[in-house]
Structures are given as structure tokens and as C-alpha cells.
Amino acid sequence: MIKFLINSYKTSDIIKYPLITSKTIQLLNENKYSFIVSSKTNKELIKKSIEQLFQVKVIKVTTSQLPKQKKCVGRSTGWKTRYKKAIITLIKGNKINLFKNN
């Protein structure tokens, strides 16, 4: 079932972009990487797409919803969570190169 879901979604639909902050830079020492992912995906789908995209082995995926943002459409206004934050823990020895080497 997971293989079918990955084939029906593009990895760019699941994983939006890496999250780079001072806290996430500190997590790199623990072999943890942070990504903004689509709010409709689950942990297994995130794990499989990270493994497929970067050719690494994922141990653990932790997710949390980002704070809601105000959305204005026509006359109605409301609050909507747009993305989810995922912290990916990799096996020791595996790395994801987020920064371009000079």
C-alpha cells in the first residue's frame, strides 16, 4: 500500500523544503534533519519518500503541526494549517547534504 502511495504522489508534493534554523542546525549533530512536509501525509509516507529521495536509512520520524496562518478568500476569513514539520532521525553514518560544498 505504501509503495502505491509513493508512486501516486511526487516526492515534491510530500516533502516541500528543508527547515534551516539555529535549532535545526544543532540537531544536525545528532543526525536529525528537519523538513516542511505536506499536512496530509503520514509518518510512513514521509519515511519512504526521504529514503527514496536521498538514499538513506531512516530510524524515526517525528511530526508536528505548524501554527495556523490566516487565510483570506473573498469575504470569508479563517485559519488554516498549511504544512507539517517533520524531524527525521537517520542511522549513524548516513547523511543528507543540505549545504552545497565549495
C-alpha positions as CSV (number, residue, x, y, z in Angstrom):
1,M,0.0,0.0,0.0
2,I,2.8,2.4,0.9
3,K,4.6,1.7,-2.4
4,F,1.3,2.6,-4.3
5,L,1.0,5.8,-2.3
6,I,4.6,6.9,-3.1
7,N,4.1,6.2,-6.8
8,S,0.8,8.2,-6.9
9,Y,2.4,11.2,-5.2
10,K,5.5,13.1,-6.3
11,T,8.2,13.4,-3.6
12,S,8.0,17.2,-4.2
13,D,4.3,17.0,-3.1
14,I,5.2,15.2,0.1
15,I,8.5,17.0,1.1
16,K,8.4,20.8,0.5
17,Y,11.8,22.0,1.7
18,P,14.3,21.6,4.5
19,L,13.9,23.8,7.5
20,I,17.1,25.7,8.4
21,T,17.1,27.5,11.8
22,S,19.6,27.7,14.6
23,K,17.9,24.9,16.5
24,T,17.8,22.6,13.4
25,I,21.5,23.3,12.8
26,Q,22.2,22.0,16.3
27,L,20.1,18.9,15.6
28,L,22.4,18.0,12.7
29,N,25.0,16.9,15.3
30,E,22.5,14.3,16.5
31,N,21.9,13.1,12.9
32,K,18.4,14.7,12.8
33,Y,17.1,16.7,9.9
34,S,14.0,18.9,9.7
35,F,11.7,19.3,6.7
36,I,8.5,21.0,6.0
37,V,6.1,18.4,4.6
38,S,2.5,18.4,3.3
39,S,-0.1,18.4,6.1
40,K,-1.9,15.4,4.5
41,T,1.0,12.9,4.7
42,N,1.6,10.4,7.4
43,K,4.9,9.3,9.0
44,E,5.3,6.2,6.9
45,L,4.9,8.1,3.7
46,I,7.4,10.7,4.8
47,K,9.9,8.0,5.8
48,K,9.6,6.1,2.5
49,S,9.9,9.3,0.4
50,I,13.0,10.5,2.4
51,E,14.7,7.1,1.9
52,Q,13.8,7.1,-1.8
53,L,14.9,10.7,-2.4
54,F,18.2,10.8,-0.5
55,Q,19.2,7.0,-0.5
56,V,19.5,6.9,3.3
57,K,18.0,4.7,6.1
58,V,15.5,6.5,8.5
59,I,15.2,5.3,12.1
60,K,12.5,7.6,13.3
61,V,10.1,10.3,12.1
62,T,8.6,12.9,14.4
63,T,5.9,15.3,13.1
64,S,4.2,18.4,14.5
65,Q,1.7,20.9,13.0
66,L,3.0,24.4,12.5
67,P,0.9,27.3,13.9
68,K,-2.2,28.2,11.9
69,Q,-2.0,31.0,9.4
70,K,-4.7,33.4,8.5
71,K,-6.3,32.7,5.1
72,C,-8.4,35.3,3.3
73,V,-10.6,34.1,0.4
74,G,-13.2,36.5,-0.8
75,R,-15.3,37.6,2.1
76,S,-14.7,34.7,4.3
77,T,-11.6,34.6,6.5
78,G,-10.3,31.7,8.5
79,W,-7.3,29.9,9.9
80,K,-5.6,27.0,8.2
81,T,-2.6,24.9,8.9
82,R,-0.7,24.7,5.7
83,Y,2.3,22.5,6.5
84,K,3.7,20.0,8.9
85,K,7.2,19.9,10.3
86,A,9.0,16.5,10.3
87,I,12.2,15.7,12.2
88,I,13.9,12.8,10.6
89,T,16.5,10.7,12.5
90,L,18.9,8.8,10.4
91,I,21.1,5.7,11.1
92,K,24.6,6.6,12.3
93,G,26.8,7.0,9.3
94,N,24.1,8.2,6.9
95,K,24.0,11.9,6.0
96,I,21.9,14.3,3.9
97,N,23.9,17.0,2.2
98,L,21.7,20.1,2.7
99,F,24.5,22.7,2.0
100,K,26.5,23.0,-1.2
101,N,30.2,22.3,-0.8
102,N,32.5,24.9,-2.1
